[in-house]
Amino acid sequence: MKKFDIPAFYRSPIIGPIKEARKNKDPRKQDFTPTLLDFGPVQFYIARHFGFCYGVENAIEISYRALSENPDKRIFLLSQMIHNPAVNDDLQGHGIQFIMDTSGNQSIPWDEICSDDIVITPAFGTTVEIENQLKEKGIQPEQYNTTCPFVEKVWKRSAKLGEDDFTVIIHGKQQHEETRATFSHSYQNAASLVIKDLKEAHILGEIIMGKRPIDEFETLFRNRASVGFDPTTHLDRIGVVNQTTMLATETQAIADHLKNVMANKFGESESRQHFSDTRDTLCYATNENQSATYGLMDTDADLAIVVGGYNSSNTSHIVELLEEKFSTYFISSEKEIKDNGSVEHFNYHESKLDLTEGFLPKLNRPLRIALTSGASCPDAVVDRVLQKVLSFYKEHRRIDTVLDSIQF
């Protein structure tokens, strides 16, 4: 896989060597067991996969290239480059301005943007409408387009569904930048609808089967459907794609359920004419990170720490999985771990910060911590989280000694 030129301060002296050693030993990525770092009084289970993915590193490299190639121009990002505060703060520190926030609310009016400006498309992609708006201003959105190739793959899959006269069902979060972009590209070629979870898939299935009145479609789904969407006809032939950072198991469950609905309605022999099996459109990193999370769940950890941006979809799904087994603390950096032993962590269920006192329990044996991060979190931040936890254990083994002793 291509190696990207990203700033050295994103790299990691602790996590980096572990990842490199695991990659050399397991190049086909078949082993999802975590790496154990034994510091004596505290031990860390380090997930097999986490941190910067291909799309993130590609986006960062292109952003820095835009800076170096245009020293005398104003440079804008359509919205956050990725969902990580450290990366976005760094880009803003270099003078890049964000035109919109993550919900699409305008921070800089369009009439302040001119043809001499540089506008970077973020890794999530953008809508067809915004692309056209930029072109009308004389700006080439493709010049510094950092859209993740795996997001573009979903767009191509959606276009193929449209060509074959299927309606596109998008499993995603309606307000997420990627889902807004995918929906925009999808409805250019096909009737399109966003659903957020398996529960909504069951409701949609009941509408398809006539077990719920069409009026319920209007109430529940109309604001997430493309213009002119007719549930009496557009739900006869469907295919499922997804926001690339959703839970793989849920997307598969949604596809399986809707496939069964169509088989029940039209008969097994005719089901292929009514349900297009698009296969999973998650990105490779999301799949690997979620598999590595299941590897963490097979350990005997006492708690879990997940590092990442609070508005990061893929990170929240890692938290969601780990919460099934461990007390899990979702933090954006080491700064949330206070010197008094408390931690300020994000409760994504209620979208608020919680404070937990003494989150590192005192045991008569080593404390075991599962540690991972989202796909947009720099490994250097995970390093600092590990070092912050170590600061509470004065008699811990030296980091270099522990790294040298690891048996890969």
C-alpha positions in Angstrom: 0.0 0.0 0.0 1.2 3.5 -0.8 3.2 5.3 1.9 2.1 8.9 2.5 4.2 12.0 3.3 2.6 13.3 6.5 4.2 15.5 9.3 6.5 13.6 11.6 4.7 14.9 14.7 1.8 12.6 13.8 4.0 9.6 14.1 4.6 7.6 17.2 7.7 6.2 18.9 5.7 3.7 20.9 2.7 2.6 18.7 4.6 3.0 15.5 7.2 0.2 16.1 4.4 -2.1 17.4 2.4 -1.7 14.3 5.4 -2.2 12.0 6.4 -5.4 13.8 2.8 -6.7 13.6 2.6 -5.9 9.9 5.8 -7.7 9.1 4.7 -10.8 11.0 1.1 -10.8 9.7 1.1 -9.0 6.3 -2.2 -10.6 5.3 -3.9 -9.3 8.5 -5.3 -12.6 9.7 -4.3 -12.2 13.4 -6.6 -9.8 15.3 -5.2 -10.5 18.8 -4.0 -7.4 20.6 -0.4 -6.8 21.6 0.3 -7.0 25.4 2.6 -4.3 26.9 3.5 -5.3 30.4 4.7 -2.3 32.5 4.4 -4.2 35.8 1.7 -2.5 37.8 -0.3 -1.7 34.6 -0.6 -3.6 31.4 -2.0 -2.5 28.1 -3.7 -4.6 25.4 -3.0 -2.6 22.2 -5.5 -3.3 19.4 -4.1 -5.0 16.3 -5.5 -2.2 14.0 -6.4 1.4 14.7 -5.4 4.9 13.9 -4.8 6.6 10.5 -6.2 4.8 7.5 -5.4 5.2 3.8 -8.0 7.9 3.3 -6.9 10.0 6.3 -3.2 9.9 5.4 -4.1 10.7 1.8 -6.2 13.7 3.0 -3.4 15.0 5.2 -0.8 14.7 2.5 -2.9 16.6 0.0 -3.7 19.3 2.5 -0.1 20.0 3.2 0.7 19.9 -0.5 -1.9 22.6 -1.0 -0.2 24.7 1.7 3.3 24.3 0.2 2.1 24.9 -3.4 0.1 28.0 -2.6 2.0 30.1 -0.1 0.5 33.4 -1.2 -3.1 32.2 -1.5 -6.0 31.9 0.8 -6.8 28.2 1.5 -10.1 26.9 2.6 -11.5 23.5 3.6 -15.2 22.9 2.9 -15.5 21.5 6.5 -13.4 19.6 8.9 -10.8 17.5 7.1 -11.5 14.5 9.3 -13.2 14.1 12.7 -10.2 14.6 14.9 -9.6 17.9 16.8 -5.8 17.5 16.8 -5.6 17.3 13.0 -8.1 20.0 12.4 -6.5 22.4 14.9 -3.2 21.8 13.2 -4.5 22.6 9.8 -6.2 25.8 11.1 -2.9 26.7 12.8 -1.3 26.7 9.3 -3.9 29.2 8.1 -6.5 26.9 6.5 -10.0 28.2 7.1 -13.2 26.0 7.3 -16.1 27.2 5.2 -18.7 25.1 7.0 -19.1 23.2 10.3 -19.7 19.4 10.4 -23.5 19.9 10.1 -23.2 22.0 6.9 -23.8 25.4 8.6 -22.0 28.2 6.8 -19.1 29.8 8.7 -17.7 31.8 5.7 -20.3 33.1 3.2 -20.0 31.9 -0.4 -19.7 35.4 -1.7 -16.4 35.8 0.2 -14.9 32.9 -1.8 -13.4 33.9 -5.2 -11.7 32.2 -8.1 -8.2 33.0 -6.7 -8.8 30.9 -3.6 -7.9 27.3 -3.0 -10.7 25.1 -1.7 -9.9 21.6 -0.4 -12.6 18.9 -0.4 -12.4 16.9 2.8 -12.0 13.1 3.2 -15.8 12.7 3.5 -16.4 14.1 0.1 -19.0 16.8 -0.7 -22.3 17.1 -2.4 -22.8 17.6 -6.2 -24.5 20.9 -5.4 -21.4 22.3 -3.7 -19.1 21.0 -6.4 -21.2 22.9 -9.0 -21.2 26.0 -6.8 -17.4 25.9 -6.7 -17.1 25.4 -10.4 -19.4 28.4 -11.0 -16.9 30.5 -9.0 -14.1 29.3 -11.2 -12.6 27.0 -8.6 -11.6 23.5 -9.5 -12.8 21.2 -6.7 -10.8 18.3 -8.1 -7.5 20.1 -7.8 -7.2 19.3 -4.1 -9.8 16.6 -3.7 -9.1 14.5 -0.6 -12.3 12.4 -0.9 -11.5 8.9 0.4 -11.4 6.3 -2.4 -13.6 4.0 -0.4 -16.3 6.7 -0.2 -16.0 7.2 -4.0 -16.4 3.4 -4.3 -19.8 3.7 -2.6 -20.8 6.5 -5.0 -19.9 4.2 -8.0 -21.9 1.4 -6.5 -24.9 3.7 -6.0 -24.6 4.9 -9.6 -24.6 1.3 -10.9 -27.7 0.6 -8.9 -29.4 3.5 -10.5 -28.3 2.4 -14.0 -30.0 -0.9 -13.2 -33.2 0.8 -12.0 -32.8 0.0 -8.4 -33.5 2.3 -5.5 -30.6 3.0 -3.2 -31.0 2.5 0.5 -28.2 4.2 2.4 -27.3 2.9 5.9 -25.9 6.0 7.5 -26.3 9.0 9.8 -28.3 11.5 7.9 -26.4 14.6 9.1 -23.0 13.1 8.7 -20.9 14.8 6.0 -20.2 11.5 4.2 -23.8 10.4 4.2 -25.0 13.9 2.9 -22.4 13.6 0.1 -23.3 10.0 -0.7 -27.0 10.9 -0.8 -26.4 13.8 -3.1 -24.4 11.7 -5.5 -26.8 8.8 -5.3 -30.0 10.7 -6.2 -28.4 11.9 -9.4 -29.0 8.5 -10.8 -31.5 6.7 -8.5 -34.3 7.2 -6.0 -32.5 7.3 -2.7 -33.4 6.9 1.0 -31.3 7.1 4.2 -32.0 4.8 7.1 -30.1 4.9 10.4 -30.3 1.4 11.9 -31.8 -2.1 11.8 -34.9 -0.9 13.7 -35.7 1.5 10.8 -35.0 -1.3 8.3 -37.7 -3.4 10.0 -40.2 -0.5 9.8 -39.3 0.0 6.1 -39.8 -3.8 5.6 -43.2 -3.6 7.1 -44.2 -0.7 4.8 -42.9 -2.7 1.8 -45.0 -5.7 2.9 -48.1 -3.6 3.4 -48.1 -4.2 7.2 -47.8 -0.5 7.8 -49.7 2.2 5.9 -47.9 4.4 3.4 -48.6 7.3 5.7 -45.9 6.1 8.0 -43.4 6.4 5.3 -44.3 10.0 4.9 -44.0 10.6 8.7 -40.7 8.7 9.2 -38.8 8.8 6.0 -39.9 11.6 3.8 -37.2 14.1 4.9 -34.6 11.5 4.2 -35.8 10.5 0.7 -34.9 12.0 -2.6 -37.3 14.4 -4.3 -40.1 12.6 -6.0 -39.6 9.4 -4.0 -42.7 7.2 -4.4 -42.8 4.4 -1.8 -45.5 2.6 -3.8 -43.1 2.0 -6.7 -39.5 2.9 -5.6 -39.5 0.2 -2.9 -40.1 -2.7 -5.4 -36.4 -2.9 -6.4 -33.7 -1.9 -3.9 -30.1 -2.3 -3.0 -28.2 -1.3 0.2 -25.0 0.8 0.5 -23.6 2.4 3.6 -21.7 5.2 5.2 -18.3 3.6 5.3 -17.8 3.9 9.0 -21.0 2.2 10.2 -21.0 -1.1 12.2 -20.4 -3.9 9.7 -22.6 -6.3 11.5 -25.6 -3.9 11.4 -25.2 -3.1 7.7 -25.1 -6.8 7.0 -28.2 -7.4 9.2 -30.0 -4.6 7.4 -29.2 -6.0 3.9 -30.1 -9.5 5.0 -33.4 -8.4 6.4 -34.4 -6.4 3.4 -33.3 -9.2 1.1 -35.7 -11.5 3.0 -38.5 -9.0 2.8 -38.2 -8.9 -1.0 -38.1 -12.7 -1.1 -41.2 -12.9 1.0 -43.1 -10.3 -1.1 -42.1 -11.5 -4.6 -41.0 -15.1 -4.0 -37.5 -16.6 -3.7 -37.2 -17.2 -7.4 -37.9 -13.6 -8.2 -35.9 -12.0 -5.4 -32.9 -11.2 -7.5 -35.0 -9.0 -9.6 -36.0 -7.0 -6.5 -33.0 -6.9 -4.3 -29.5 -6.2 -5.6 -26.8 -7.8 -3.4 -24.2 -5.0 -3.4 -22.1 -6.7 -0.7 -20.6 -4.7 2.1 -19.4 -1.2 1.2 -17.5 -0.5 4.4 -13.9 0.6 4.0 -11.2 -1.8 4.8 -10.0 0.2 7.8 -13.4 0.2 9.4 -13.6 -3.6 8.9 -10.1 -4.1 10.3 -10.6 -1.8 13.3 -13.9 -3.4 14.2 -12.3 -6.9 13.9 -9.5 -5.7 16.1 -12.0 -4.4 18.6 -13.5 -7.9 18.9 -10.0 -9.1 19.5 -9.8 -6.7 22.5 -13.1 -8.0 23.7 -11.6 -11.5 24.0 -9.1 -10.3 26.6 -9.5 -10.0 30.4 -9.0 -6.2 30.5 -10.4 -4.3 33.4 -11.4 -1.3 31.4 -11.0 0.2 27.9 -9.8 3.6 26.7 -10.8 4.7 23.2 -9.1 7.8 21.7 -10.7 9.9 19.0 -12.8 12.8 17.9 -16.2 13.0 19.6 -18.0 13.5 16.3 -16.2 10.5 14.7 -18.6 7.9 13.6 -16.1 5.0 13.3 -14.7 5.8 16.8 -18.2 5.8 18.4 -18.9 2.4 17.0 -15.7 1.1 18.5 -16.9 2.5 21.8 -20.3 0.9 21.3 -18.7 -2.5 20.9 -16.3 -2.3 23.8 -19.1 -1.0 26.1 -20.7 -4.4 25.8 -18.0 -5.9 28.0 -15.9 -3.2 29.7 -16.2 0.2 31.4 -15.1 2.2 28.4 -13.8 5.8 28.4 -14.0 7.8 25.2 -11.5 10.6 25.2 -10.1 12.9 22.6 -6.6 13.2 24.1 -4.5 12.8 27.2 -5.8 16.1 28.4 -9.0 14.5 29.5 -7.1 12.4 32.1 -6.6 14.7 35.1 -3.7 14.7 37.5 -6.0 13.8 40.4 -6.9 10.5 38.7 -10.3 11.6 37.3 -11.2 11.4 33.6 -13.5 13.6 31.5 -15.0 11.3 28.9 -17.6 11.6 26.2 -21.0 10.0 26.6 -21.9 9.5 22.9 -25.4 8.2 23.8 -26.3 11.6 25.3 -23.8 13.7 23.5 -22.3 15.1 26.7 -19.1 14.9 28.8 -19.1 12.9 32.0 -16.6 13.1 34.8 -15.5 9.9 36.5 -13.4 10.0 39.6 -10.7 7.4 40.2 -11.2 5.7 36.9 -8.1 3.6 37.4 -9.1 1.0 40.0 -6.5 -0.2 42.6 -6.2 -4.0 42.4 -4.1 -6.6 44.1 -2.7 -7.4 40.6 -1.7 -5.5 37.5 -4.4 -3.3 36.1 -5.3 -4.3 32.5 -6.3 -1.7 30.0 -7.6 -2.2 26.5 -6.4 0.7 24.3 -7.4 1.7 20.8 -8.4 4.7 18.7 -10.5 5.7 15.8 -9.3 5.8 12.1 -8.7 9.6 12.2 -6.7 9.7 15.4 -2.9 10.2 15.2 -0.8 7.5 16.8 1.1 10.2 18.6 -2.0 11.1 20.6 -2.5 7.4 21.6 1.2 7.5 22.8 0.5 10.4 25.0 -2.6 8.8 26.5 -0.5 5.7 27.3 2.2 7.8 28.9 -0.3 9.8 30.9 -1.7 6.6 32.4 1.8 5.4 33.1 2.4 8.6 35.1 0.2 7.3 37.9 2.5 4.3 38.3 5.9 5.5 39.5 7.4 2.0 39.6 6.5 1.0 36.1 9.0 -0.6 33.7 10.7 1.7 31.2 9.0 2.0 27.8 12.1 1.0 25.8 12.6 -2.1 28.0 9.0 -3.1 27.5 9.2 -2.6 23.7 12.4 -4.6 23.5 10.8 -7.5 25.4 7.7 -7.9 23.2 7.5 -11.3 21.5 5.8 -10.8 18.2 
